[in-house]
Amino acid sequence: MCDDAFARVCDLVNDVSMPVRALAAGLLGDFHSVNPQLLEQTLDKKLMSHLKGVKSDHERQKEKHAAGGGASGFDSGRTWGSSVPKLDMDVEDRSLMSAGACGAFVHGLEDEYLEVRSAAVTSMCQLGTNSLSFAAQCVDFLVDMFNDEIQTVRLSAINSLRQVSATVQLRGDQMETVLGVLEETSAEIREAMHSLLSTCQITTVPGLRTTVHNLLDNLKKYSSDRESIWRCLQKLGDHHSHLVSCLVPELLNSHPFLMGKEPDVDDPAYVCILILVLNAAALCPTIPPLLPSHVFRHYTYLRDALPHLIPHIAVGVPSNSVSKLGLHTDHAVAHGFMQQVFCRAQATRPPSSPSLPSPCSLAHRHQVLATCVSDLVRVGNLDDQLSDRANCAATFLQCQLLGEEISQALSEDLLLLPSDGRLGPAHSEKSIRELTILSYRLETLCRGLGAELVGRVKIARLAANAMQLLLAVQLDVDTEKSKEFMDMKLKFQQRLNALTRCFAGGNLALPQVVKPLDDIDYVTIATDSLVESLQPLIAAPLYPSLCPSDLVAVRMARATIHEPQNFSQDEHTRFVYSLALSIPVQATLYNVARPTDVAVQLRFPDGRRLFFTPKPSDIRSLGLHEDRLDTSVVTSHGLWTDPCQVELCVGMRVHTDVPETTRISHTPANKHTVSSIPRSNSNGVGSHSEDSMDPGHCFLAISDVVKINIFPQETASRSFNVFGGP
């Protein structure tokens, strides 16, 4: 039944209607239980010339490869039996009309409409993943589709071949076509090719040599592909360690007894070679004795700078299994160290009952928490597998530290005495805003937190709002007449109501410290009653003890910026002031739940900020929990006398519980008022260093800051491009 349905659908690939052909070509990939012989007939293609059978180019190259011939070079002589005369065929034995499944995919791949060709490529990939014999036969056809005139079809063919390339081997003539795609101008095509090469099975040393040289040429022509090429070479070293061992002297340009010039470790091409060689050396014990002495010094540096690309190498240990064990040992050491950090933080936690003795002083606990935060950040930088959990735990402990410091300052009334390292009013309000932002980071950027932890984070944000109210009261703000103070109380009431609904919707019990607040109307409450009702919330421990088991499923949103890169002091981009400057931005997004919320922030030296929202077409998916951002930031500025640094980072626009638009102003005369944060101008540039988004959103950075130098000038000289050329 399945074979009959498959044959009938194959007949529809030759239908006169394009939508019917596209639908039929797409349906072919759903038949996973077809007879293998019937499936292979879809790739059957007969060529005739003067009533004689002619072999296709695929068949000739396959026979040449099976006979030991290469894709290029001199032939060793005439193949046995090549001069045998071809007999005329009987025209009755050959049918030129397609019957059933014969040639269905051939017709689909040669169709004039891209919808049909793209659907045929996708179906071939689906069927090839379930049948090894069919995958080996469809490689020739997928490689031919690399020359298609439509980029989407070429990209689909590359991704399809990547999914089946792990089970087949590419011939030399096929590798030539594959490597030729690295000359593409499309960054998306080149990145897909890097992913394909990282999974390919290369069978010969010349093939690997050609692949490495083509990747180095790609890096020289397109420097923005650096990260993608590095990952590709890492996989090539892992999968072809025995072939890399034959190329070590050539790649490193080493001599048996002469010492050459030591390469620059900052050279991206040299780093590519080291990534390939060192990943192969971790699996091949014959490579380390071939390495020059300077490679081991560079290995130490790269191991610290690029831990996700450089493996651990047990130098001098001949056992291959011991070298592999080093990778697991490093991860085990990092995991054990993170467990110790959790134990240190837990050991200083104050008792649940005030009558019980405290294990240490509050100052010592704050010092321990600060050390734990720095240790967790370091673990996240060194181990990719623990990065999300370590960074989430560091943010969690930092919230604890800030909340306890502000609570101590408010309870001891130290705000007006900012001496001996104590919190002053300006610092205290800044810490409250930072605590609010950190709570949003925990709630929105950390995916996989339990419902109880998310509820505690919301309570911490409510406590930060309460701290802001108490701070305004302690600074003698006119609480009865200030409209902004009334807005602060209204926002506290709104946040409290939202918190109550959140706990009720999740079937969670409202904590005892929050239950009494639910019966109070904070909009009309008197100031004395306000302070009295908020004191228990400030003094209570807001966070439960954090265990490593709570963070097993946590994935934290982050981004890596590939372009632009940090400028040196002497590099700067010039443009005519008041004209547009375009800055290309390329980044990889990890664990971003809603890529449409991604934004790019540009901060000028005077504190003004610009926010740019990429178009949906600028973000494309690379796989599970991974996306690529490829956009441009267009900005302008007035005349400058000297070049200055502009900070660029990628972040997310997240919704806030209530509009965060109020702050406490400070004057030298100790006169404190509550004012509104200035709103942004129509062009998106705020007049202060505060967040210039609308009050219902805030910007959370998920990448490191990249500093670039720009120089708006009065007139353009002939030595640079007015639209951003160097």
C-alpha angles and dihedrals in degrees: 000000000000092000092050092050090047092053092049092051089049089057089057091059086078094050118133092235117082096211090052092050092048092048092047093049090051093048093056091075092062094065102090097157100056121135107266092229091054090046093053090051089070088072095047114124125173121198123196133190122180090344091305126116113250123198118232122240089254092057093047093050091047092052091047091051092047090051091055098257121140130228091253139013133060123330118234093226143293116329116248111268095009092125095055108124115249114238122226112260126231108252090212091063095057127065120200093192120086113248122192113317096349110129096347095140092041090058091044094052092047095048117127094231120077092216091063094044093048092049091049092052092050092049092049089053093051093049093042093057089060099041122048094193092051091047091055091052097045095054092085092053094046091050090051089055089063086080094055115131094230117078095212091055091049091049092049090050092050093050091046093051090048090059094053100032093088090068099043138052123233120228124226095258090049092051090054090057092044095050091047089068089068087078090067117123092217112095090204092057093047093049091050088051091053089053090049094050091049090062100038123112107230112194105188137052093232089053092054091045091053091047093052093047092049091051090051090051088050090053092049092051098039110029091177089071091068099111093045092049091048091054090047093052090047090058092044090055091049095049100038106035092138091055094045090056089065092053101045097101091045096046095046093039090229128162128214095238108359121084113224132198115296110245123236110261090210092061107109092212092053090048088054091055092047092049090053095045098042094049089051091046090058089064103029115061093196094067103067094063088055095055120101118239095254090059091067091053090049090046090060091052096045092044088062097038098043107023092157091059104034116066128209113270121199098212114211095015109117096195114102092204092055091055090053089048090060091068092054091043092057091050091046091051092050091047092049091049091052089052089054090051090054090049092051092051092046093049092061096047112125117245120266092237122056090220092065119087117256116243092226143353121284092245091053091048091052090050091051092048091051090051091048091052092053091046093051092049089053092050090051091053094050103042121045093193091058096035098100095044094044095048092046091050091047091053090047093052091044089057089052092050095049093045093051093046093051092044091051092049092050095046095048094043093233097142095101094048105062095173132117091031094302123144117273123201095263093046092046094053090046089053090051091053090047090051090052092050092048090053090054089050092053093047101043107025099041107073117194101036115145121255091248093055092047090051091051090051090054090050090052089054089050089051090051089055089050090050089054090053092049091047091055090050094049091050090058096246114175093257095177099054104025110107091196091055089053088052089053091054091047091052090049089053092048092049091049091051091049090050092052092050091048093054092044093050092050094047090242126146114247110241117252092243091060101040096079091051093060092070096054127090103219094185094069101024120123120248096247092050089046092057093045094051095047098048095081091051092052095046097045121094103256101194131059121224110285117228127190089238089064090063102046094105096036119125117182122208113242141154137211117211114216098172131064103031129202111284123226121236092263097047121086139153116235128205139157111272117252090024125103124273118196117207115190113222123197121175141155116232121209127196094351107158095197113025089186088072092061116116137176120230123207116191120193125209091255090060098256118137135208124197123202125193112207121227116255089247090059091067121065132173120250097182142298110352092347129105137169124228116203113170143124130243113215115198142149140198144186128267117302129193095212136017114267137188123263118198119222127186140159121237146146133264106227130183117249127217091238132000107282098213108125132085140164116253121216128207130186091246092065091249108141127194136174114239139170123259109251113259121234124264123249091265092056097254115127122213092227137040091260122110107286096202122110113285093254093064139049133197119240116190115225099176139054118269117261116206119210128177119230129180119197107200134188098239133014118246122211093252098074143036117256090221097063106296118149 
